[in-house]
């Protein structure tokens, strides 16, 4: 399961601490419903809440959940890969796919 959220929360006044707490709760709820799923938590492409997202993943890992992974997306999007200032366009989505697919493949291969 690939999770990429938080970009729009910043402009709606969500604090970093609140975002992190809610993200951790979200990961915990997903795990409860899908105990065998591999969760890939992406850094938002423009970096909003990157530290909070990574901390939530680390908290799940510290709780014994080795099936949650933080994916640092820094530099993944080309300069012309956004349709506006935050959302990928077709070229951006292709760039993300090209970078993410090998990460998922490698992680799933390690778990066999």
C-alpha positions in Angstrom: 0.0 0.0 0.0 1.4 3.3 -1.0 0.5 6.4 1.1 1.3 9.9 0.0 -0.6 12.5 2.0 -0.1 15.7 3.9 0.6 18.2 1.1 -2.6 20.1 1.5 -2.8 19.9 5.3 -0.2 22.6 5.8 -2.3 25.2 4.0 -5.2 24.2 6.2 -3.3 25.0 9.4 -2.6 21.5 10.7 0.4 21.6 13.1 3.3 19.3 12.7 2.6 17.6 16.0 -1.1 17.0 15.1 -0.2 15.7 11.7 2.3 13.3 13.1 -0.1 12.0 15.8 -2.9 11.5 13.2 -0.5 9.9 10.7 0.6 7.4 13.3 -3.0 6.6 14.2 -3.7 6.2 10.5 -0.9 3.7 10.0 -2.0 1.8 13.2 -5.6 1.6 11.8 -4.4 0.3 8.5 -2.2 -2.3 10.2 -5.1 -3.5 12.3 -7.3 -4.0 9.2 -4.5 -5.3 6.9 -2.0 -7.2 9.1 0.0 -8.5 6.2 0.1 -5.4 4.0 3.4 -3.7 3.3 3.0 0.1 3.8 5.1 2.6 1.9 4.8 6.0 3.4 6.1 8.6 0.9 7.6 11.9 1.8 5.4 14.5 0.2 7.0 15.6 -3.0 7.5 19.1 -1.9 8.6 18.0 1.6 5.7 19.1 3.8 5.6 17.1 7.0 8.6 15.0 6.0 10.0 14.7 9.5 6.6 14.0 11.0 5.9 11.3 8.4 9.3 9.7 9.0 8.8 9.8 12.8 5.4 8.1 12.5 6.9 5.3 10.5 9.8 5.0 13.0 7.2 4.7 15.8 5.5 1.9 14.0 8.9 0.2 13.4 9.8 0.7 17.1 6.4 -1.0 18.0 7.6 -4.1 16.1 6.0 -3.4 12.8 8.7 -4.1 10.2 6.3 -3.9 7.3 6.1 -0.1 7.3 8.7 1.8 5.2 9.5 5.5 4.8 10.3 6.5 1.2 12.3 9.7 0.8 11.1 11.3 -2.4 13.6 14.2 -2.3 14.5 15.2 -5.9 12.2 12.7 -7.6 10.2 15.3 -9.6 11.8 17.1 -12.6 11.4 20.9 -12.7 8.5 20.5 -15.2 6.9 17.6 -13.3 4.2 19.6 -11.5 0.8 20.8 -12.7 0.8 23.5 -10.1 3.2 24.2 -7.2 2.4 20.8 -5.5 0.7 18.2 -7.6 2.5 16.0 -10.2 1.5 16.2 -13.8 1.8 13.3 -16.2 5.6 13.7 -16.5 5.8 13.9 -12.7 3.7 10.8 -12.2 6.0 8.9 -14.6 9.1 10.1 -12.7 7.6 8.9 -9.5 6.7 5.5 -11.0 10.2 5.1 -12.3 11.7 5.7 -8.8 9.0 3.9 -6.7 8.6 0.7 -8.6 12.1 -0.6 -7.9 11.8 0.3 -4.2 8.6 -1.7 -3.8 10.0 -4.6 -5.8 13.2 -4.7 -3.7 11.3 -4.5 -0.4 8.8 -7.2 -1.4 11.7 -9.4 -2.6 13.4 -9.1 0.8 10.3 -10.3 2.5 10.0 -13.6 0.8 
